[in-house]
Amino acid sequence: MKAVVAHHLWGRVGGGELVNAYVAKTLMERGHKVAIVSTFNFDRKKYREWFNLDLGETEVYFFLPGTLPLFGIYQRLGIFIPLKRAIRKERPNIVFIDNELYRPILRMKERINFKILEYIHFPFHALKILKGETPREYIETFKQYTADARIYHEKYEKGLWKLYFKTWLKIHNKIARENPFEAADVVMANSHYIAKLIKILWNGEAKVLHPPVKVNDFKSRTNKGFDERNNAIVMIGRISPEKRIEDVIDAIAITETKPVLRVIGGMIPSALYYKSRLMRRSLEKGVRIEFYINVSRQDLINIATSSKLFVHATKGEHFGIAVVEGMAAGCPVIVHKSGGPYEDITNYGEYGLLYENLSELAENIDKLMTSAKLWRIYHEKALSRSLLFNEDSFKEGLVKIMGI
């Protein structure tokens, strides 16, 4: 069998890249020929460094040799160009794609007779609806689902950026498929939380396939006990406003235990202002904060497994790979009572503590920082739950859905 795996940006470290790399890996391990489609060319060797994955000599079809920062979000619109080229040359049986920008290949689907499998991290359609006419009964629901997306779309609300986005949206609407259940043969979602939104938008049942999390990376260091760990909270993820790191600073400021906050994550130059803001805030509040930016995988593991707690402050997170990594590190987790971390990962609070406001977050931090008994309970729960989201679970789920 031949397969094409299409993702707009392979040249960075993130959850989307991990999902697509594991799709390619799973197919190759089962003896299928795989071609990769990307908007930009990328260094395949990086995948061994980032994820310990070997993409081998896989054929890569791309639109541009490198990113063009000036054109920003416009660049991703070009993914259908190398996708069409790959389909013409490879004549695949399956096309796996994790975005909606594939309307131009639908006629080819009828002619070449391949199946489309769409994986939805977050349906951009929800943001479009919220910006347009939203049925009254869904306004609050859409606001919750689009909480983090609205933060990084704020700049498109005014001035020249508004025109920039309006023009982009016109082009997007010509390239994007409409109803995924009419365009694709199989529709997947990265969480039950997102599957519910898909049901609201299109009245279809998406198959849930949680992203793979490399939990085994933490195995040798997970059993460090309460007294062996530093009085520290760890957060993992890109350093950007939607992660709400300032909420954790504010919560620590009103705790009795005053743990240090360790922030591990990638950061692009445009987010430097946010880091500076966090440093000023922590200084004003008397909170100790440490940043570990773009560190190696091994450093991430060492820092996480030497910390007592993991906190995830994003509201309406679509899934939350970082939360599972925190669990795999043996840290009891505290998550906002919303999104995938609440519904899928902690199973509505069974495997972690929840909060809705800063007082609750501060109270939960103090509980876990002062009670070795409570800490051990949630330490064990975290370790056992993390195994549900490992790489093998993803592979098995993918094979079952694909029927290969």
JOSUL-V326505 format. One record per residue. N is the residue number from 1. OMEGA is omega in radians with two decimals (999 if undefined). Layout:
# JOSUL-V326505
n,omega
N,OMEGA
N,OMEGA
This chain:
# JOSUL-V326505
n,omega
1,3.08
2,-3.14
3,3.01
4,3.12
5,-3.02
6,3.12
7,-2.94
8,-3.04
9,-3.12
10,-2.97
11,3.08
12,3.13
13,3.12
14,-3.12
15,3.14
16,3.14
17,3.13
18,3.13
19,-3.08
20,3.10
21,3.14
22,3.02
23,3.12
24,-3.12
25,-3.12
26,3.14
27,-3.14
28,3.13
29,3.13
30,3.01
31,-3.12
32,3.10
33,-3.07
34,2.98
35,-3.11
36,3.08
37,-3.13
38,3.04
39,-3.11
40,3.03
41,-3.11
42,-3.13
43,-3.11
44,-3.12
45,3.14
46,-3.10
47,3.03
48,3.14
49,-3.07
50,-2.97
51,-3.05
52,3.13
53,3.12
54,3.10
55,3.05
56,-3.14
57,-3.13
58,3.09
59,3.13
60,3.05
61,-3.10
62,-3.12
63,-3.11
64,-3.14
65,3.14
66,-3.11
67,3.09
68,-3.03
69,-3.11
70,-3.06
71,3.00
72,-3.03
73,3.12
74,-3.02
75,-3.08
76,3.13
77,-3.09
78,-3.05
79,-3.11
80,-3.11
81,3.07
82,3.11
83,3.10
84,3.14
85,3.14
86,-3.12
87,3.13
88,-3.07
89,-3.04
90,-3.05
91,-3.01
92,3.00
93,-3.08
94,2.95
95,3.07
96,-3.11
97,-3.11
98,2.97
99,-3.03
100,-2.97
101,-3.09
102,3.11
103,-3.11
104,-3.13
105,-3.04
106,3.08
107,3.09
108,3.13
109,3.14
110,-3.07
111,-3.05
112,3.07
113,3.03
114,3.11
115,3.07
116,3.04
117,-3.13
118,3.11
119,-3.06
120,3.02
121,3.08
122,-3.13
123,3.13
124,-3.14
125,-3.13
126,3.12
127,3.10
128,-3.13
129,-3.13
130,3.14
131,3.14
132,-3.13
133,-3.13
134,3.05
135,-3.03
136,-3.06
137,-3.11
138,-3.05
139,-3.10
140,3.12
141,-3.13
142,3.10
143,3.13
144,-3.10
145,-3.05
146,-3.06
147,-3.10
148,3.13
149,-3.13
150,3.14
151,-3.12
152,2.98
153,-3.08
154,-3.07
155,-3.14
156,-3.08
157,-3.04
158,3.06
159,-3.13
160,3.11
161,3.14
162,3.08
163,3.11
164,-3.10
165,-3.14
166,3.10
167,3.11
168,-3.09
169,3.11
170,3.12
171,3.14
172,-3.08
173,3.11
174,-3.06
175,-3.04
176,3.01
177,-3.13
178,3.13
179,-3.10
180,-3.11
181,3.04
182,-3.08
183,-3.04
184,3.08
185,3.10
186,3.08
187,3.14
188,3.06
189,-3.10
190,3.11
191,3.04
192,3.11
193,3.13
194,3.11
195,3.11
196,3.09
197,3.10
198,3.10
199,3.12
200,-3.05
201,-2.98
202,3.12
203,3.10
204,-3.13
205,3.08
206,3.06
207,-3.09
208,3.06
209,-3.13
210,3.09
211,3.08
212,3.09
213,-3.07
214,-3.06
215,-3.12
216,3.10
217,-3.04
218,-2.90
219,-3.02
220,-3.05
221,-3.00
222,-3.02
223,3.05
224,-3.04
225,-3.09
226,-3.07
227,-3.13
228,-3.06
229,3.11
230,3.04
231,-3.04
232,2.99
233,3.10
234,2.99
235,-3.13
236,3.10
237,-3.11
238,-3.12
239,-3.10
240,-2.98
241,-3.09
242,3.10
243,3.01
244,3.13
245,3.14
246,3.09
247,-3.13
248,3.06
249,-3.12
250,3.14
251,3.12
252,-3.12
253,-3.13
254,3.05
255,3.02
256,-3.03
257,3.09
258,3.11
259,3.05
260,3.10
261,3.10
262,-3.11
263,3.14
264,3.10
265,3.06
266,3.12
267,3.08
268,-3.08
269,-3.10
270,3.14
271,-3.14
272,3.14
273,-3.11
274,3.10
275,3.12
276,3.12
277,3.13
278,3.13
279,3.11
280,-3.11
281,-3.13
282,3.11
283,3.13
284,-3.07
285,-3.12
286,-3.13
287,3.10
288,-3.13
289,3.11
290,3.10
291,3.06
292,-2.97
293,3.10
294,-3.13
295,3.12
296,3.10
297,-3.12
298,3.10
299,3.09
300,-3.13
301,-3.11
302,-3.12
303,-3.10
304,-3.08
305,3.07
306,3.13
307,-3.09
308,-3.03
309,3.00
310,3.08
311,3.07
312,-2.98
313,-3.12
314,3.08
315,3.11
316,3.09
317,-3.03
318,2.99
319,3.10
320,3.11
321,-3.11
322,3.14
323,3.11
324,3.09
325,3.07
326,3.09
327,-3.13
328,3.10
329,3.13
330,3.14
331,2.90
332,-3.07
333,3.01
334,-3.09
335,3.05
336,-3.07
337,3.12
338,2.98
339,-3.12
340,3.11
341,3.13
342,-3.01
343,-3.02
344,-2.96
345,3.14
346,-3.12
347,3.09
348,3.05
349,3.13
350,-3.04
351,3.11
352,3.11
353,-3.05
354,3.01
355,3.06
356,3.12
357,-3.04
358,3.12
359,3.11
360,3.11
361,3.14
362,-3.14
363,3.14
364,3.08
365,-3.12
366,3.12
367,-3.07
368,3.13
369,-3.05
370,-3.10
371,3.11
372,-3.14
373,3.12
374,3.13
375,-3.12
376,3.12
377,-3.09
378,3.00
379,3.14
380,3.11
381,-3.12
382,-3.12
383,-3.10
384,-3.11
385,-3.08
386,-3.09
387,-3.14
388,-3.03
389,-3.09
390,-3.06
391,-3.12
392,3.10
393,3.11
394,-3.12
395,-3.13
396,3.12
397,3.14
398,-3.14
399,3.14
400,-3.14
401,-3.12
402,-3.10
403,-3.11
404,999
